[in-house]
Amino acid sequence: MKEKDIEKRINEVLDRLKPYLENDGGSVKFNRYENGVVYVTLVGACSNCPLASSTLEDGIETALISEIPEIVKVVNED
């Protein structure tokens, strides 16, 4: 799959997750995709939440990896 297609699919998955994050006062911003790694920034309440790593790994990363096999990891950039 082409990188632009992967980026489009990443944004589609993140758009489906955003309402859940927004319910808690946060959100996620897609920064870039490189070599199987998705770089995002958790914003709002998510940026300093003690459960941010759980949200990133158990929620965002799990959803992206399960729907887009090219993805191997998701990294939060501050």
N, CA, C and O of each residue as an XYZ file, in Angstrom:
312
protein
N       0.844     -1.179      0.000
C       0.000      0.000      0.000
C       0.892      1.246      0.000
O       1.921      1.282      0.675
N       0.494      2.239     -0.746
C       1.275      3.465     -0.849
C       1.176      4.270      0.445
O       0.188      4.185      1.175
N       2.224      5.053      0.712
C       2.282      5.831      1.941
C       1.103      6.791      2.076
O       0.562      6.947      3.171
N       0.699      7.432      0.989
C      -0.444      8.357      1.042
C      -1.728      7.611      1.404
O      -2.566      8.140      2.134
N      -1.889      6.383      0.896
C      -3.059      5.577      1.236
C      -3.047      5.203      2.717
O      -4.084      5.208      3.379
N      -1.866      4.883      3.220
C      -1.738      4.544      4.638
C      -2.084      5.757      5.488
O      -2.814      5.635      6.471
N      -1.569      6.925      5.122
C      -1.857      8.148      5.873
C      -3.359      8.460      5.863
O      -3.911      8.909      6.868
N      -4.005      8.223      4.736
C      -5.453      8.449      4.651
C      -6.184      7.517      5.614
O      -7.091      7.943      6.329
N      -5.793      6.261      5.629
C      -6.433      5.290      6.520
C      -6.154      5.620      7.984
O      -7.028      5.447      8.834
N      -4.937      6.096      8.285
C      -4.603      6.504      9.656
C      -5.563      7.597     10.103
O      -6.130      7.525     11.194
N      -5.744      8.606      9.264
C      -6.643      9.711      9.613
C      -8.082      9.243      9.779
O      -8.803      9.750     10.639
N      -8.505      8.289      8.972
C      -9.866      7.745      9.104
C     -10.050      7.059     10.455
O     -11.067      7.255     11.119
N      -9.068      6.256     10.862
C      -9.148      5.572     12.158
C      -9.122      6.597     13.291
O      -9.920      6.510     14.225
N      -8.218      7.558     13.213
C      -8.133      8.574     14.265
C      -9.420      9.389     14.349
O      -9.853      9.747     15.444
N     -10.032      9.685     13.207
C     -11.288     10.436     13.211
C     -12.395      9.668     13.936
O     -13.269     10.273     14.557
N     -12.356      8.344     13.855
C     -13.349      7.537     14.573
C     -13.074      7.508     16.076
O     -14.001      7.355     16.871
N     -11.808      7.654     16.472
C     -11.439      7.617     17.887
C     -11.596      8.969     18.578
O     -11.828      9.025     19.786
N     -11.474     10.043     17.831
C     -11.481     11.394     18.411
C     -12.708     11.691     19.276
O     -12.542     12.287     20.340
N     -13.924     11.315     18.886
C     -15.065     11.629     19.752
C     -14.929     11.060     21.166
O     -15.371     11.687     22.129
N     -14.328      9.892     21.298
C     -14.132      9.291     22.624
C     -13.135     10.113     23.438
O     -13.337     10.339     24.631
N     -12.073     10.551     22.796
C     -11.081     11.382     23.475
C     -11.657     12.747     23.818
O     -11.395     13.288     24.892
N     -12.436     13.295     22.908
C     -13.033     14.618     23.115
C     -14.038     14.608     24.261
O     -14.233     15.631     24.917
N     -14.677     13.468     24.510
C     -15.593     13.352     25.649
C     -14.881     13.587     26.968
O     -15.502     14.002     27.947
N     -13.581     13.324     26.999
C     -12.776     13.525     28.203
C     -11.938     14.797     28.120
O     -11.053     15.009     28.949
N     -12.205     15.641     27.132
C     -11.508     16.919     27.021
C     -10.187     16.870     26.283
O      -9.402     17.814     26.366
N      -9.922     15.789     25.559
C      -8.662     15.665     24.832
C      -8.883     15.371     23.367
O     -10.004     15.420     22.860
N      -7.792     15.065     22.703
C      -7.852     14.675     21.301
C      -6.485     14.135     20.895
O      -5.569     14.045     21.713
N      -6.365     13.779     19.624
C      -5.102     13.294     19.080
C      -4.887     13.946     17.721
O      -5.823     14.109     16.939
N      -3.643     14.315     17.455
C      -3.284     14.950     16.183
C      -2.266     14.066     15.469
O      -1.242     13.699     16.047
N      -2.547     13.728     14.218
C      -1.612     12.944     13.399
C      -0.499     13.854     12.909
O      -0.763     14.916     12.345
N       0.755     13.438     13.124
C       1.907     14.217     12.677
C       2.515     13.652     11.394
O       2.671     14.362     10.401
N       2.856     12.351     11.433
C       3.466     11.749     10.254
C       3.533     10.230     10.413
O       3.331      9.680     11.495
N       3.824      9.580      9.290
C       4.004      8.134      9.240
C       5.338      7.858      8.583
O       5.597      8.328      7.475
N       6.200      7.088      9.265
C       7.516      6.746      8.712
C       7.887      5.317      9.091
O       7.880      4.968     10.271
N       8.206      4.497      8.110
C       8.736      3.151      8.340
C       7.927      2.330      9.340
O       8.489      1.682     10.222
N       6.605      2.364      9.194
C       5.746      1.566     10.056
C       5.388      2.213     11.380
O       4.637      1.636     12.165
N       5.910      3.395     11.640
C       5.656      4.094     12.903
C       4.777      5.313     12.645
O       5.048      6.115     11.750
N       3.717      5.438     13.449
C       2.829      6.592     13.378
C       3.205      7.536     14.517
O       3.284      7.129     15.676
N       3.433      8.792     14.174
C       3.767      9.808     15.165
C       2.550     10.705     15.356
O       2.043     11.297     14.403
N       2.090     10.797     16.605
C       0.923     11.595     16.942
C       1.273     12.514     18.113
O       2.318     12.370     18.747
N       0.380     13.454     18.380
C       0.483     14.286     19.573
C      -0.858     14.229     20.288
O      -1.899     14.547     19.714
N      -0.813     13.816     21.555
C      -2.015     13.858     22.377
C      -2.184     15.297     22.840
O      -1.234     15.905     23.331
N      -3.384     15.847     22.689
C      -3.630     17.253     23.006
C      -4.762     17.392     24.022
O      -5.493     16.441     24.296
N      -4.888     18.595     24.572
C      -5.923     18.862     25.554
C      -5.677     18.060     26.817
O      -4.536     17.902     27.252
N      -6.742     17.558     27.396
C      -6.641     16.801     28.642
C      -5.785     15.541     28.481
O      -5.206     15.058     29.454
N      -5.704     15.021     27.281
C      -4.900     13.814     27.038
C      -3.397     14.074     27.169
O      -2.629     13.154     27.450
N      -2.984     15.312     26.967
C      -1.550     15.607     26.951
C      -0.886     15.428     28.309
O       0.299     15.103     28.373
N      -1.623     15.634     29.393
C      -1.014     15.491     30.715
C      -1.766     14.516     31.614
O      -1.602     14.534     32.834
N      -2.568     13.688     31.023
C      -3.340     12.696     31.769
C      -2.427     11.559     32.229
O      -1.576     11.102     31.466
N      -2.599     11.098     33.475
C      -1.788      9.974     33.950
C      -2.045      8.676     33.173
O      -1.222      7.760     33.210
N      -3.169      8.595     32.479
C      -3.483      7.403     31.692
C      -3.153      7.572     30.214
O      -3.588      6.769     29.388
N      -2.388      8.607     29.871
C      -2.067      8.885     28.468
C      -1.364      7.709     27.795
O      -1.670      7.380     26.649
N      -0.431      7.080     28.491
C       0.281      5.954     27.865
C      -0.667      4.789     27.609
O      -0.531      4.089     26.605
N      -1.617      4.577     28.497
C      -2.609      3.524     28.298
C      -3.521      3.859     27.130
O      -3.839      2.996     26.312
N      -3.944      5.126     27.054
C      -4.779      5.571     25.930
C      -4.045      5.367     24.618
O      -4.623      4.906     23.633
N      -2.766      5.714     24.614
C      -1.966      5.595     23.397
C      -1.795      4.138     22.993
O      -2.039      3.783     21.840
N      -1.374      3.287     23.933
C      -1.074      1.891     23.614
C      -2.326      1.028     23.460
O      -2.478      0.313     22.470
N      -3.215      1.100     24.441
C      -4.380      0.212     24.444
C      -5.501      0.686     23.526
O      -6.316     -0.117     23.072
N      -5.543      1.966     23.258
C      -6.607      2.495     22.414
C      -6.141      2.808     21.008
O      -6.515      2.129     20.052
N      -5.326      3.836     20.888
C      -4.922      4.335     19.574
C      -4.050      3.328     18.833
O      -4.336      2.989     17.684
N      -2.994      2.850     19.476
C      -2.081      1.916     18.808
C      -2.786      0.614     18.433
O      -2.612      0.110     17.324
N      -3.574      0.075     19.346
C      -4.290     -1.172     19.070
C      -5.230     -1.020     17.874
O      -5.287     -1.894     17.009
N      -5.967      0.092     17.830
C      -6.901      0.316     16.726
C      -6.161      0.448     15.396
O      -6.565     -0.142     14.394
N      -5.083      1.222     15.392
C      -4.343      1.430     14.140
C      -3.692      0.139     13.644
O      -3.772     -0.181     12.459
N      -3.056     -0.593     14.538
C      -2.371     -1.828     14.138
C      -3.372     -2.881     13.653
O      -3.096     -3.615     12.704
N      -4.534     -2.951     14.310
C      -5.505     -3.971     13.905
C      -6.123     -3.667     12.536
O      -6.526     -4.585     11.821
N      -6.198     -2.389     12.171
C      -6.817     -2.025     10.891
C      -5.819     -1.782      9.764
O      -6.175     -1.859      8.588
N      -4.580     -1.491     10.120
C      -3.570     -1.177      9.101
C      -2.323     -2.006      9.408
O      -1.510     -1.608     10.241
N      -2.165     -3.142      8.750
C      -1.086     -4.070      9.083
C       0.325     -3.502      8.890
O       1.283     -4.029      9.455
N       0.457     -2.451      8.110
C       1.782     -1.847      7.895
C       2.303     -1.124      9.137
O       3.499     -0.853      9.243
N       1.416     -0.815     10.065
C       1.807     -0.082     11.273
C       2.314     -1.058     12.336
O       1.691     -2.084     12.610
N       3.448     -0.715     12.919
C       4.034     -1.547     13.976
C       4.073     -0.843     15.320
O       4.187     -1.507     16.350
N       3.983      0.485     15.342
C       4.087      1.226     16.596
C       3.489      2.618     16.433
O       3.462      3.173     15.335
N       3.010      3.173     17.548
C       2.525      4.540     17.589
C       3.300      5.280     18.676
O       3.421      4.790     19.799
N       3.822      6.449     18.345
C       4.645      7.234     19.256
C       3.995      8.593     19.488
O       3.567      9.256     18.543
N       3.923      9.002     20.757
C       3.414     10.328     21.094
C       4.568     11.314     21.111
O       5.572     11.103     21.791
N       4.414     12.389     20.357
C       5.407     13.463     20.338
C       4.834     14.645     21.106
O       3.735     15.116     20.815
N       5.578     15.109     22.073
C       5.108     16.266     22.861
C       5.331     17.561     22.126
O       4.996     18.628     22.641
